[in-house]
């Protein structure tokens, strides 16, 4: 009962606009048993992943929508439906425990409503499935605007993207080349009875077939590996690093790409890592510490250049801009709840502003790597087309690779492609 009530509180907070990762982690600390923590996490991720489907079905079962003040009951109903529709929880247990959890809400009417709705779904499940099979929101578990936007951007791949978004992401690792090569670490995993395979598009990437706690991975504490999706691992090699270069990681948190480039080129003269979020910058410092790497960390808005820049230009700039995160929904399914269609235009404006701000900091002959984890052209090619139209000193350095899809500018990986998240890369050189 406690697990379901806790999960409902987390879902309610997410529906109010809070990030799932921000609310889930502290909530799980209330639970002593690993099994209970895993169950709550599965419930919360599952409800977010299938929210559009669950809400559409719930609307068929309720005589009228839930009031705003009763979102706690609404969250429990969604959890109950998720258990019945998508999990292997026995129906009697799913219903009984969800009803019991509703008794803790101090709303005398809640238990009878929860019981009636969930049992009504049991009786009508097949009828609802048949009647709603043409409903794209139910079929693909995405809000209508997401479906329309993805179909417009990728008219031949949209169904594959939506399907991939609902899949569980692979457990991808990056082997620290300063410690060992990839084959040696694969042998370590084999010794520990862990099945794994390389990510062929990367130089140091591995996918572990059965996800486990990072603490249980050989070499985690000593810094032999990091958790990082294969698509994110491409950044370091695309930067064309060399000894004695000065490098800026302009939006550094949580530090995966930063630590990778430091592992890739130990002889860099200086690396500046900036992020405006103090808490997220602390994650960067933790990653640097675990991996015994050095970088100058600055907590500031990178766009406010005059406040932090010392006037010394950079040979390389890594600009992983804040974006819609439409390429990483399978890792962060709450994105489907938190994003609005209007966000894309707002974000593309901010992305262009950041690019404009850091461009003067790049040396002539240097490279800037523009990155998003978005699949929307407005945030990717669209931003760069606008940038190039007003910068004669900027030229695309075309990325030739076996991965992804070539775009008018840059290269796009779609969710699930090469078992990777959705990422966009474009490399720009400064000519003068």
C-alpha positions, 0 to 999 in steps of 0.5 A: 500500500505504501509503495502505491501511495508514494508512487501516486504522490510522485505522479501527482507532482509530475502532473504539476510540472515537476521533473520525474527524476527530481521527485523520484530520487528523494522519494525512493529514499523513504523505502528500505527494501530494494524491491519496493524501490524498484516497484515504485520506479517501475510504476512511475516510469510506466505511468509517464510512458503510457500516460496518454493511453491511460488518460484516454482509457480513464476518460471512458470510465469516468462519468466526468473528469476529476477535479483539480483538487483531486489529482491525488485520486486521479494519480491512483487511478492511473496507477491502477490502470497501468497495473491492469493494462501493462504490468504482470500484477495480478488483477485482484492485487492491483485493485485491492492494494490501489483501493487500500492506498486510496483510503490514506487520502482521507477522502471517504468517497475515493475507495469506492470510486477507485474500486468501481473504475478499476473493476469497470475496466476489467469488465470492459477491457476488450470492448475499450480496446476494440473501440479505441484501436483507431485512436493514435494517442492510445495506440502510440501512447503520445499526446496528439501534438507529439504525434503530429509534430513527429509525423511532420518532421519524419513522415516515413519514420514517425511510427518507428520513432513513436514505438522506440520512445515507448521502449525501455532504453539499453544500459549503455556504458563507456569504457575509460580508455585511460584504464583499459580497452573495451575488449578487456572490460568485456572480459571483466563483465564475462567473468562476472557472468554479465552479458554485453556487446560493443556499440560498433559506432563508438570507440569505447561503448558497451551495452550490458544486456541486463541492467544492474546497479552501477555499484555492482559493475566491476570497475565503477568505483575506480573509474573504469567505466561511466554510464552513457548512451552510445549517441552521446559518446560520439561527441568527443571524437567529433571535436577533433581534439589535440594536445595543448588545445583550450576547450569550452564545454558550454552547457556541461552538466551532468558531465558525461561528454566533458569527462569523455573528452578529458579521457580522450585527450589527456594533454589538453591545455585547459578545459572550462566547464560551465553550467548555470544550475548549481545542483547540476554543476555539482554532478559534474564535479562528482563525475570529475572526482570519481574519474580523477579528471580535472576541469575548471568548473564555473557556475554561470549562464554561459550566454552572459559571456562578459561575466565569466570569460577571461578573453582567451579564445578557445580551440574547441567549443562543445555546445550541447544546448538545452532542448526539447529532449524529444530524442530521449523520451524513452529515458525520460518519459515524463517529457511527454507530459511536461513539454508543450507544442509552443516550447519548440519555438521558444527553445530554438530561439534560446539555442540560437542565442547561445550559439551567437553568444559563444561563437566569438569565443572560438579561434579562427580555424577552430571547431564548434560542435552543436549538439541537441538530444532533439529530433525536431528540425526547428531546433537543429538544422533550422537554428543553424540555417539562421546562424549561417545566414548572418555569419560569413565566418562560419562554415559547416564541416560535414560529418561523414559517418556510418551512423545516423541520417544526413540532414541539410546541415548536420547529422541526425540519429533517431531514437532506437537507431543503432540502439541509441538515443535520438541525437543531432550533431553539426560541426562548424568551423570558424574561417576567420 
